[in-house]
Amino acid sequence: MHMADNMNERSVLLVLHDVAPTTWADYRPFVLAVDALGNIPITWLVVPDFHKVDRVDQTPAFQRLMHSRLTKGDELALHGYYHCDDSPAPRTPKDFFMRRIYTWEGEFYTLNRQQALQRLEAGMDVFQHHEWPLHGFVAPAWLMSSGTREALRELPLDCTSDAQHLYRLPDFSPINAPGIVWSARSAWRRGLSKIISNHREAHLQNAPTIRLGLHPVDMRHEFSRRYWLETLIRLLEEGRMPMTKYAWLQRQSAFRSAA
């Protein structure tokens, strides 16, 4: 393949958020459907102790599942530690909006450098204990404090992301990686999400990559679960190559080096 072909290559990144022992039950039917399509690598955003009641370390069946997914060519990334905001109550209108209206799960939104470092290192220890390769961290709700950014610059991780970009670490150099994500908590939100997502997909038709960001709540409703499977199939039929986030990032680096 020539360099020009490489640079024009289009991909789709399938990313499962909030992965934990209890949310696997939500994801299982969808993952089985994806596996039936062929070799479609998935990026799993793993939470070590989801909401402080769902510890990876206490669930051998889940550990075996993650090992088997790695064997298939999937990627595991660190997705917070508790995935819940347990910092002191918000004191400003902006913080109240971000931490109580926008989300209750912005775990890394207020942490200082030392607090962030402790949780990141604890999460990395979980991955190391299970011998799971770790390249990326994604903050819950994509919310990162300046202290979190400082901590990430000190750690041997390769990348992080927000809703529209991947960032190489430690310098946070951005790469456009636009995403589609739903709000599926109620019927009207699911209906609106489908309208917005269809418009966004059309807008991103020529984008080098599209990230599909799925959440467990999406999987609890046939309407949203079917949307994600049909969208993935459509993007694959359009010739997009399915990749994990880290594999895609490596290809971008290789293309830039060759150029």
Backbone as CSV, one residue per row, in Angstrom:
resi,resn,N_x,N_y,N_z,CA_x,CA_y,CA_z,C_x,C_y,C_z
1,MET,0.851,-1.194,0.000,0.000,0.000,0.000,0.887,1.245,0.000
2,HIS,0.592,2.168,-0.885,1.389,3.382,-0.985,1.060,4.336,0.166
3,MET,1.962,5.297,0.391,1.747,6.272,1.457,0.434,7.025,1.267
4,ALA,0.113,7.414,0.025,-1.134,8.143,-0.217,-2.337,7.296,0.163
5,ASP,-2.248,5.980,-0.123,-3.348,5.098,0.250,-3.460,5.013,1.766
6,ASN,-2.310,4.934,2.432,-2.313,4.890,3.896,-2.986,6.122,4.481
7,MET,-2.638,7.288,3.957,-3.155,8.525,4.515,-4.656,8.670,4.264
8,ASN,-5.143,8.000,3.194,-6.568,8.075,2.878,-7.371,6.938,3.500
9,GLU,-6.705,6.042,4.202,-7.370,4.906,4.822,-8.410,5.387,5.844
10,ARG,-9.573,4.782,5.784,-10.643,5.167,6.716,-10.890,4.023,7.696
11,SER,-11.185,4.385,8.931,-11.325,3.370,9.976,-12.530,3.668,10.857
12,VAL,-12.904,2.670,11.648,-13.933,2.821,12.679,-13.396,2.184,13.956
13,LEU,-13.546,2.900,15.060,-13.058,2.444,16.356,-14.263,2.158,17.247
14,LEU,-14.456,0.911,17.623,-15.571,0.512,18.479,-15.089,0.491,19.927
15,VAL,-15.686,1.357,20.764,-15.208,1.561,22.136,-16.356,1.319,23.117
16,LEU,-16.150,0.398,24.049,-17.137,0.099,25.090,-16.726,0.797,26.386
17,HIS,-17.557,1.730,26.854,-17.282,2.465,28.087,-17.808,1.693,29.299
18,ASP,-17.278,2.061,30.482,-17.820,1.595,31.767,-17.827,0.069,31.873
19,VAL,-16.764,-0.554,31.415,-16.689,-2.008,31.450,-16.317,-2.473,32.860
20,ALA,-17.132,-3.344,33.414,-16.938,-3.866,34.765,-17.668,-5.201,34.849
21,PRO,-17.420,-5.982,35.901,-18.084,-7.291,35.986,-19.600,-7.226,35.829
22,THR,-20.261,-6.248,36.463,-21.729,-6.218,36.376,-22.232,-5.685,35.043
23,THR,-21.455,-4.839,34.357,-21.939,-4.301,33.081,-21.705,-5.268,31.924
24,TRP,-20.899,-6.300,32.135,-20.701,-7.291,31.079,-22.038,-7.925,30.671
25,ALA,-22.942,-8.107,31.629,-24.253,-8.678,31.297,-24.990,-7.801,30.283
26,ASP,-24.836,-6.475,30.394,-25.452,-5.569,29.433,-24.819,-5.721,28.052
27,TYR,-23.511,-5.807,28.020,-22.777,-5.820,26.760,-22.797,-7.173,26.041
28,ARG,-23.001,-8.244,26.774,-22.778,-9.581,26.222,-23.523,-9.839,24.908
29,PRO,-24.849,-9.596,24.798,-25.532,-9.880,23.526,-24.959,-9.074,22.360
30,PHE,-24.598,-7.819,22.617,-24.040,-6.986,21.556,-22.679,-7.504,21.126
31,VAL,-21.829,-7.848,22.080,-20.490,-8.336,21.749,-20.574,-9.646,20.971
32,LEU,-21.498,-10.516,21.342,-21.670,-11.762,20.591,-22.082,-11.467,19.150
33,ALA,-22.948,-10.469,18.968,-23.374,-10.083,17.617,-22.199,-9.516,16.821
34,VAL,-21.356,-8.714,17.474,-20.183,-8.161,16.800,-19.210,-9.278,16.442
35,ASP,-18.979,-10.199,17.359,-18.066,-11.313,17.086,-18.551,-12.132,15.888
36,ALA,-19.868,-12.232,15.736,-20.425,-13.010,14.622,-20.143,-12.361,13.269
37,LEU,-19.802,-11.068,13.273,-19.501,-10.367,12.023,-18.113,-10.710,11.486
38,GLY,-17.269,-11.264,12.331,-15.894,-11.555,11.930,-14.918,-10.968,12.923
39,ASN,-13.730,-10.673,12.469,-12.674,-10.179,13.354,-12.789,-8.661,13.503
40,ILE,-13.579,-8.230,14.472,-13.790,-6.800,14.728,-13.154,-6.465,16.077
41,PRO,-11.952,-5.875,16.108,-11.324,-5.551,17.391,-12.095,-4.470,18.139
42,ILE,-12.136,-4.611,19.454,-12.893,-3.717,20.333,-11.956,-3.131,21.376
43,THR,-12.155,-1.864,21.710,-11.457,-1.246,22.841,-12.400,-1.235,24.038
44,TRP,-11.983,-1.860,25.118,-12.781,-1.976,26.341,-12.230,-0.995,27.379
45,LEU,-13.060,-0.063,27.848,-12.639,0.888,28.878,-13.020,0.317,30.237
46,VAL,-12.009,-0.203,30.928,-12.230,-0.994,32.147,-12.138,-0.123,33.396
47,VAL,-13.129,-0.268,34.279,-13.167,0.440,35.565,-12.785,-0.564,36.662
48,PRO,-11.680,-0.352,37.391,-11.228,-1.342,38.376,-12.217,-1.628,39.505
49,ASP,-12.967,-0.596,39.952,-13.916,-0.799,41.069,-15.133,0.086,40.821
50,PHE,-15.962,-0.324,39.882,-17.077,0.490,39.395,-18.027,0.860,40.534
51,HIS,-18.150,2.180,40.761,-19.030,2.743,41.799,-18.739,2.171,43.191
52,LYS,-17.499,1.686,43.376,-17.015,1.184,44.667,-17.725,-0.080,45.138
53,VAL,-18.395,-0.781,44.220,-19.096,-2.014,44.605,-18.858,-3.153,43.613
54,ASP,-17.929,-2.988,42.684,-17.831,-3.936,41.574,-16.363,-4.138,41.207
55,ARG,-15.639,-4.806,42.088,-14.185,-4.893,41.932,-13.764,-5.976,40.951
56,VAL,-12.959,-5.568,39.986,-12.377,-6.500,39.026,-11.582,-7.584,39.746
57,ASP,-10.848,-7.205,40.779,-9.966,-8.144,41.475,-10.720,-9.262,42.189
58,GLN,-12.020,-9.091,42.394,-12.795,-10.104,43.103,-13.672,-10.936,42.161
59,THR,-13.430,-10.829,40.870,-14.302,-11.498,39.898,-13.470,-12.281,38.887
60,PRO,-13.088,-13.507,39.225,-12.237,-14.307,38.330,-12.841,-14.521,36.937
61,ALA,-14.160,-14.682,36.845,-14.780,-14.906,35.536,-14.566,-13.695,34.626
62,PHE,-14.665,-12.513,35.194,-14.441,-11.305,34.405,-12.975,-11.204,33.995
63,GLN,-12.078,-11.560,34.899,-10.650,-11.542,34.564,-10.365,-12.479,33.390
64,ARG,-10.981,-13.651,33.402,-10.786,-14.608,32.298,-11.350,-14.045,31.004
65,LEU,-12.489,-13.376,31.100,-13.086,-12.747,29.912,-12.128,-11.730,29.307
66,MET,-11.539,-10.874,30.138,-10.626,-9.857,29.630,-9.395,-10.502,28.980
67,HIS,-8.884,-11.559,29.592,-7.754,-12.270,28.988,-8.143,-12.820,27.611
68,SER,-9.335,-13.365,27.512,-9.757,-13.947,26.234,-9.938,-12.863,25.177
69,ARG,-10.398,-11.688,25.581,-10.562,-10.601,24.609,-9.202,-10.113,24.113
70,LEU,-8.234,-10.052,25.004,-6.884,-9.663,24.585,-6.333,-10.667,23.577
71,THR,-6.602,-11.935,23.807,-6.145,-12.977,22.882,-6.759,-12.787,21.500
72,LYS,-7.990,-12.270,21.445,-8.668,-12.025,20.164,-8.135,-10.791,19.443
73,GLY,-7.314,-9.998,20.128,-6.785,-8.796,19.506,-7.441,-7.516,19.979
74,ASP,-8.261,-7.602,21.028,-8.896,-6.411,21.584,-7.902,-5.620,22.441
75,GLU,-8.312,-4.427,22.836,-7.499,-3.550,23.684,-8.251,-3.258,24.973
76,LEU,-7.540,-3.241,26.094,-8.103,-2.794,27.372,-7.465,-1.460,27.734
77,ALA,-8.291,-0.490,28.124,-7.785,0.804,28.581,-8.348,1.085,29.967
78,LEU,-7.656,1.916,30.722,-8.080,2.279,32.077,-9.098,3.412,32.013
79,HIS,-10.241,3.214,32.685,-11.342,4.183,32.600,-11.699,4.660,34.012
80,GLY,-10.836,5.553,34.542,-11.024,5.969,35.927,-10.645,4.837,36.873
81,TYR,-11.030,4.997,38.144,-10.838,3.906,39.101,-12.186,3.471,39.687
82,TYR,-12.973,4.452,40.169,-14.312,4.155,40.694,-15.426,4.559,39.724
83,HIS,-15.126,5.463,38.817,-16.118,5.999,37.877,-17.304,6.628,38.618
84,CYS,-17.008,7.311,39.707,-18.029,8.109,40.394,-17.327,9.304,41.029
85,ASP,-18.047,10.397,41.128,-17.499,11.635,41.670,-17.676,11.615,43.187
86,ASP,-16.581,11.327,43.912,-16.654,11.260,45.371,-15.911,12.427,46.023
87,SER,-15.685,13.488,45.241,-15.042,14.686,45.787,-16.048,15.486,46.609
88,PRO,-15.568,16.442,47.440,-16.491,17.292,48.206,-17.515,17.980,47.301
89,ALA,-18.660,18.313,47.873,-19.778,18.869,47.098,-19.361,20.114,46.318
90,PRO,-19.946,20.325,45.126,-19.609,21.513,44.333,-20.002,22.802,45.047
91,ARG,-19.173,23.858,44.809,-19.407,25.131,45.512,-19.673,26.299,44.576
92,THR,-19.576,26.084,43.275,-19.861,27.164,42.330,-20.935,26.699,41.353
93,PRO,-21.653,27.630,40.736,-22.685,27.237,39.762,-22.125,26.378,38.628
94,LYS,-20.932,26.738,38.129,-20.341,25.948,37.047,-20.064,24.522,37.497
95,ASP,-19.453,24.389,38.686,-19.151,23.047,39.183,-20.424,22.260,39.450
96,PHE,-21.460,22.933,39.954,-22.729,22.232,40.197,-23.270,21.700,38.881
97,PHE,-23.224,22.508,37.842,-23.724,22.053,36.539,-22.905,20.861,36.048
98,MET,-21.574,20.988,36.047,-20.725,19.935,35.497,-20.811,18.637,36.300
99,ARG,-20.975,18.765,37.631,-20.886,17.578,38.485,-22.230,17.023,38.934
100,ARG,-23.312,17.741,38.691,-24.623,17.251,39.124,-25.655,17.238,38.002
101,ILE,-25.527,18.131,37.038,-26.463,18.160,35.918,-25.874,17.392,34.738
102,TYR,-24.690,17.803,34.302,-24.033,17.149,33.163,-23.721,15.684,33.494
103,THR,-23.143,15.444,34.645,-22.821,14.076,35.046,-22.580,14.014,36.552
104,TRP,-22.807,12.834,37.114,-22.419,12.549,38.503,-21.150,11.693,38.535
105,GLU,-20.543,11.468,37.389,-19.491,10.471,37.317,-18.136,11.036,36.884
106,GLY,-17.978,12.364,36.988,-16.708,12.983,36.590,-15.637,12.805,37.648
107,GLU,-15.197,11.590,37.837,-14.282,11.234,38.931,-13.009,12.076,38.936
108,PHE,-12.473,12.413,37.760,-11.188,13.114,37.672,-11.353,14.603,37.385
109,TYR,-12.565,15.129,37.568,-12.836,16.532,37.237,-12.227,17.506,38.246
110,THR,-12.154,17.110,39.512,-11.698,18.038,40.563,-10.377,17.618,41.209
111,LEU,-9.832,16.479,40.852,-8.677,15.953,41.579,-7.420,16.798,41.350
112,ASN,-6.640,16.976,42.427,-5.333,17.615,42.255,-4.336,16.575,41.740
113,ARG,-3.117,17.015,41.481,-2.117,16.131,40.887,-1.894,14.881,41.729
114,GLN,-1.729,15.047,43.036,-1.431,13.903,43.897,-2.603,12.926,43.965
115,GLN,-3.825,13.463,44.083,-5.009,12.591,44.118,-5.142,11.808,42.810
116,ALA,-4.943,12.518,41.691,-5.048,11.860,40.391,-3.975,10.789,40.235
117,LEU,-2.767,11.126,40.669,-1.656,10.184,40.561,-1.945,8.906,41.347
118,GLN,-2.504,9.059,42.550,-2.811,7.890,43.371,-3.809,6.968,42.677
119,ARG,-4.850,7.555,42.106,-5.868,6.707,41.463,-5.368,6.103,40.158
120,LEU,-4.623,6.883,39.405,-4.069,6.351,38.160,-3.110,5.198,38.444
121,GLU,-2.253,5.378,39.422,-1.286,4.325,39.747,-1.987,3.092,40.311
122,ALA,-3.059,3.303,41.085,-3.820,2.162,41.600,-4.455,1.384,40.446
123,GLY,-4.984,2.118,39.466,-5.556,1.453,38.302,-4.508,0.720,37.487
124,MET,-3.359,1.354,37.318,-2.266,0.711,36.579,-1.799,-0.557,37.294
125,ASP,-1.827,-0.529,38.621,-1.430,-1.715,39.387,-2.367,-2.889,39.116
126,VAL,-3.672,-2.595,38.973,-4.644,-3.654,38.670,-4.302,-4.293,37.325
127,PHE,-4.042,-3.464,36.324,-3.683,-3.987,35.008,-2.392,-4.810,35.079
128,GLN,-1.414,-4.289,35.803,-0.132,-4.982,35.905,-0.293,-6.326,36.614
129,HIS,-1.107,-6.346,37.669,-1.330,-7.585,38.423,-1.895,-8.683,37.524
130,HIS,-2.781,-8.303,36.604,-3.402,-9.291,35.719,-2.657,-9.463,34.396
131,GLU,-1.513,-8.746,34.277,-0.687,-8.818,33.072,-1.474,-8.396,31.827
132,TRP,-2.267,-7.346,31.980,-3.000,-6.762,30.866,-2.180,-5.586,30.323
133,PRO,-1.803,-5.598,29.067,-1.094,-4.445,28.499,-1.939,-3.180,28.645
134,LEU,-1.282,-2.075,28.973,-2.007,-0.817,29.170,-1.304,0.314,28.437
135,HIS,-2.030,0.938,27.533,-1.494,2.070,26.780,-2.283,3.353,27.015
136,GLY,-3.593,3.236,27.309,-4.422,4.423,27.345,-5.262,4.573,28.596
137,PHE,-5.549,5.825,28.915,-6.450,6.183,30.009,-7.535,7.086,29.456
138,VAL,-8.778,6.830,29.851,-9.903,7.698,29.492,-10.603,8.109,30.775
139,ALA,-10.685,9.409,31.025,-11.352,9.895,32.229,-12.863,9.701,32.097
140,PRO,-13.538,9.274,33.160,-14.995,9.176,33.106,-15.627,10.492,32.662
141,ALA,-16.576,10.398,31.747,-17.252,11.560,31.155,-16.281,12.484,30.416
142,TRP,-15.054,11.983,30.173,-14.002,12.741,29.477,-13.624,14.028,30.213
143,LEU,-13.837,14.070,31.532,-13.557,15.281,32.312,-12.244,15.111,33.071
144,MET,-11.278,15.993,32.779,-9.972,15.928,33.432,-9.600,17.278,34.019
145,SER,-9.217,17.286,35.276,-8.696,18.491,35.908,-7.281,18.765,35.410
146,SER,-6.795,19.984,35.692,-5.399,20.288,35.354,-4.461,19.385,36.150
147,GLY,-4.855,19.018,37.382,-4.044,18.096,38.181,-3.954,16.723,37.540
148,THR,-5.042,16.270,36.927,-5.030,14.988,36.222,-4.076,15.044,35.036
149,ARG,-4.107,16.165,34.318,-3.193,16.312,33.184,-1.735,16.304,33.645
150,GLU,-1.465,16.969,34.763,-0.105,16.955,35.300,0.323,15.529,35.635
151,ALA,-0.579,14.785,36.272,-0.258,13.408,36.656,0.004,12.535,35.431
152,LEU,-0.815,12.695,34.400,-0.647,11.873,33.202,0.695,12.118,32.525
153,ARG,1.196,13.347,32.637,2.496,13.649,32.023,3.648,12.907,32.699
154,GLU,3.398,12.414,33.910,4.453,11.756,34.676,4.429,10.234,34.538
155,LEU,3.420,9.697,33.887,3.213,8.249,33.886,3.563,7.628,32.529
156,PRO,3.919,6.358,32.519,4.296,5.685,31.262,3.086,5.224,30.454
157,LEU,2.183,6.143,30.161,1.024,5.845,29.320,1.213,6.527,27.973
158,ASP,0.597,5.988,26.944,0.794,6.494,25.587,-0.261,7.502,25.141
159,CYS,-1.469,7.385,25.680,-2.523,8.250,25.140,-3.681,8.418,26.116
160,THR,-4.438,9.494,25.883,-5.710,9.713,26.546,-6.647,10.298,25.493
161,SER,-7.876,10.638,25.872,-8.804,11.140,24.868,-9.897,11.982,25.519
162,ASP,-10.549,12.780,24.665,-11.809,13.397,25.046,-12.827,13.007,23.976
163,ALA,-13.943,13.721,23.902,-15.024,13.290,23.017,-14.649,13.352,21.542
164,GLN,-13.708,14.218,21.176,-13.422,14.417,19.757,-11.963,14.210,19.363
165,HIS,-11.098,13.932,20.330,-9.670,13.815,20.021,-9.037,12.668,20.798
166,LEU,-7.964,12.136,20.232,-6.997,11.356,20.994,-5.793,12.259,21.240
167,TYR,-5.150,12.076,22.376,-3.979,12.879,22.724,-2.805,11.962,23.006
168,ARG,-1.690,12.226,22.321,-0.466,11.498,22.647,0.100,12.040,23.953
169,LEU,0.545,11.139,24.789,1.211,11.537,26.027,2.719,11.341,25.853
170,PRO,3.527,12.136,26.563,3.146,13.033,27.666,2.816,14.472,27.260
171,ASP,2.900,14.793,25.967,2.779,16.210,25.588,1.363,16.638,25.215
172,PHE,0.403,15.704,25.249,-0.999,16.012,24.925,-1.157,16.568,23.509
173,SER,-0.345,16.092,22.562,-0.537,16.528,21.178,-1.821,15.884,20.644
174,PRO,-2.746,16.692,20.096,-4.073,16.184,19.714,-4.107,15.598,18.308
175,ILE,-4.953,14.594,18.133,-5.261,14.036,16.819,-6.781,13.964,16.716
176,ASN,-7.327,14.505,15.647,-8.779,14.462,15.472,-9.248,13.014,15.393
177,ALA,-10.213,12.668,16.256,-10.822,11.337,16.248,-12.274,11.515,16.680
178,PRO,-13.104,12.063,15.780,-14.485,12.409,16.154,-15.303,11.193,16.546
179,GLY,-16.225,11.418,17.462,-17.005,10.308,17.989,-18.499,10.527,17.903
180,ILE,-19.217,9.413,17.996,-20.670,9.412,18.131,-20.989,8.762,19.460
181,VAL,-21.845,9.401,20.232,-22.216,8.876,21.552,-23.684,9.194,21.791
182,TRP,-24.360,8.342,22.539,-25.792,8.522,22.812,-26.029,8.911,24.274
183,SER,-27.192,9.523,24.489,-27.765,9.634,25.828,-29.036,8.800,25.800
184,ALA,-29.009,7.646,26.479,-30.069,6.652,26.285,-30.900,6.380,27.534
185,ARG,-30.855,7.327,28.505,-31.526,7.047,29.783,-33.047,7.048,29.687
186,SER,-33.616,7.711,28.664,-35.073,7.760,28.533,-35.436,7.665,27.059
187,ALA,-36.711,7.383,26.779,-37.141,7.180,25.398,-36.925,8.432,24.554
188,TRP,-37.231,9.615,25.117,-37.069,10.830,24.307,-35.591,11.118,24.038
189,ARG,-34.729,10.797,25.009,-33.291,10.978,24.780,-32.795,10.023,23.688
190,ARG,-33.288,8.789,23.705,-32.866,7.832,22.683,-33.326,8.286,21.296
191,GLY,-34.553,8.784,21.208,-35.047,9.272,19.928,-34.237,10.445,19.413
192,LEU,-33.935,11.382,20.306,-33.138,12.548,19.913,-31.710,12.133,19.561
193,SER,-31.154,11.197,20.311,-29.799,10.724,20.036,-29.705,10.119,18.640
194,LYS,-30.728,9.381,18.236,-30.691,8.768,16.900,-30.700,9.838,15.816
195,ILE,-31.517,10.854,15.982,-31.569,11.945,14.999,-30.212,12.649,14.910
196,ILE,-29.655,12.998,16.066,-28.361,13.692,16.103,-27.261,12.809,15.530
197,SER,-27.275,11.524,15.886,-26.219,10.614,15.442,-26.271,10.398,13.936
198,ASN,-27.464,10.275,13.372,-27.576,10.111,11.919,-27.021,11.338,11.197
199,HIS,-27.330,12.514,11.729,-26.811,13.752,11.138,-25.287,13.808,11.276
200,ARG,-24.796,13.405,12.441,-23.351,13.457,12.682,-22.618,12.457,11.788
201,GLU,-23.168,11.278,11.634,-22.524,10.283,10.781,-22.413,10.795,9.344
202,ALA,-23.473,11.428,8.847,-23.441,11.990,7.497,-22.367,13.072,7.392
203,HIS,-22.265,13.893,8.435,-21.261,14.969,8.457,-19.840,14.407,8.469
204,LEU,-19.675,13.212,9.079,-18.346,12.614,9.229,-18.010,11.617,8.126
205,GLN,-18.781,11.631,7.058,-18.619,10.602,6.033,-17.189,10.517,5.509
206,ASN,-16.522,11.637,5.394,-15.162,11.647,4.853,-14.086,11.714,5.935
207,ALA,-14.471,11.636,7.196,-13.485,11.684,8.278,-12.595,10.440,8.229
208,PRO,-11.297,10.597,8.490,-10.396,9.438,8.471,-10.821,8.335,9.436
209,THR,-11.336,8.729,10.592,-11.822,7.723,11.536,-13.086,8.222,12.222
210,ILE,-13.903,7.281,12.676,-15.088,7.572,13.485,-15.054,6.657,14.691
211,ARG,-15.177,7.264,15.862,-15.263,6.478,17.095,-16.721,6.252,17.459
212,LEU,-17.080,5.037,17.758,-18.400,4.713,18.274,-18.259,4.469,19.771
213,GLY,-18.801,5.385,20.597,-18.652,5.302,22.044,-19.916,4.770,22.701
214,LEU,-19.899,3.494,23.052,-21.079,2.835,23.606,-21.035,2.814,25.129
215,HIS,-22.236,2.812,25.734,-22.353,2.728,27.192,-23.313,1.604,27.572
216,PRO,-23.195,1.075,28.775,-24.076,-0.031,29.180,-25.556,0.293,29.029
217,VAL,-25.958,1.516,29.349,-27.386,1.862,29.256,-27.884,1.753,27.819
218,ASP,-27.005,1.994,26.832,-27.402,1.832,25.431,-27.825,0.398,25.154
219,MET,-27.193,-0.534,25.844,-27.410,-1.950,25.583,-28.698,-2.466,26.210
220,ARG,-29.302,-1.677,27.096,-30.504,-2.125,27.815,-31.781,-1.853,27.047
221,HIS,-31.654,-1.276,25.870,-32.830,-0.936,25.060,-32.599,-1.418,23.639
222,GLU,-33.546,-2.170,23.110,-33.417,-2.718,21.764,-33.193,-1.622,20.734
223,PHE,-33.864,-0.486,20.909,-33.774,0.624,19.959,-32.338,1.114,19.813
224,SER,-31.674,1.359,20.922,-30.301,1.871,20.856,-29.308,0.761,20.531
225,ARG,-29.519,-0.434,21.058,-28.597,-1.532,20.747,-28.612,-1.835,19.245
226,ARG,-29.796,-1.833,18.646,-29.894,-2.091,17.211,-29.223,-0.980,16.404
227,TYR,-29.382,0.273,16.875,-28.733,1.385,16.179,-27.228,1.160,16.098
228,TRP,-26.606,0.803,17.211,-25.154,0.659,17.231,-24.689,-0.472,16.322
229,LEU,-25.399,-1.595,16.341,-24.992,-2.713,15.497,-25.166,-2.364,14.018
230,GLU,-26.285,-1.746,13.677,-26.523,-1.382,12.278,-25.532,-0.324,11.799
231,THR,-25.189,0.612,12.671,-24.221,1.647,12.301,-22.846,1.042,12.082
232,LEU,-22.432,0.152,12.976,-21.141,-0.522,12.800,-21.110,-1.274,11.471
233,ILE,-22.149,-2.036,11.178,-22.198,-2.805,9.930,-22.136,-1.871,8.729
234,ARG,-22.875,-0.784,8.786,-22.893,0.168,7.668,-21.493,0.766,7.435
235,LEU,-20.820,1.150,8.504,-19.482,1.735,8.361,-18.480,0.719,7.829
236,LEU,-18.625,-0.535,8.235,-17.750,-1.585,7.712,-18.030,-1.816,6.224
237,GLU,-19.303,-1.811,5.855,-19.663,-2.023,4.445,-19.174,-0.874,3.564
238,GLU,-19.006,0.310,4.172,-18.478,1.449,3.429,-16.962,1.362,3.258
239,GLY,-16.364,0.321,3.807,-14.937,0.106,3.621,-14.057,0.579,4.762
240,ARG,-14.671,0.962,5.886,-13.852,1.379,7.030,-13.224,0.161,7.706
241,MET,-11.968,0.304,8.073,-11.245,-0.768,8.746,-11.479,-0.688,10.258
242,PRO,-11.941,-1.762,10.895,-12.116,-1.732,12.352,-10.771,-1.843,13.058
243,MET,-10.549,-0.985,14.038,-9.272,-0.968,14.742,-9.498,-0.624,16.209
244,THR,-8.541,-1.001,17.057,-8.548,-0.496,18.426,-7.978,0.916,18.426
245,LYS,-8.222,1.635,19.501,-7.728,3.015,19.584,-6.202,3.065,19.511
246,TYR,-5.547,2.175,20.248,-4.085,2.241,20.282,-3.491,1.822,18.943
247,ALA,-4.064,0.804,18.300,-3.564,0.396,16.988,-3.713,1.539,15.987
248,TRP,-4.836,2.252,16.056,-5.036,3.381,15.154,-4.012,4.483,15.437
249,LEU,-3.774,4.762,16.712,-2.795,5.787,17.076,-1.401,5.412,16.566
250,GLN,-1.039,4.147,16.681,0.258,3.690,16.185,0.376,3.908,14.676
251,ARG,-0.696,3.656,13.959,-0.667,3.852,12.505,-0.497,5.333,12.165
252,GLN,-1.158,6.193,12.938,-0.987,7.632,12.681,0.467,8.041,12.894
253,SER,1.069,7.515,13.940,2.470,7.823,14.222,3.369,7.306,13.106
254,ALA,3.080,6.087,12.618,3.891,5.512,11.546,3.769,6.337,10.258
255,PHE,2.537,6.785,9.954,2.331,7.576,8.752,3.112,8.891,8.833
256,ARG,3.064,9.515,10.023,3.759,10.802,10.180,5.268,10.628,10.077
257,SER,5.766,9.532,10.647,7.212,9.283,10.584,7.660,9.041,9.137
258,ALA,6.838,8.279,8.403,7.187,7.977,7.013,7.111,9.228,6.135
259,ALA,6.157,10.117,6.487,6.009,11.351,5.701,7.194,12.275,5.943
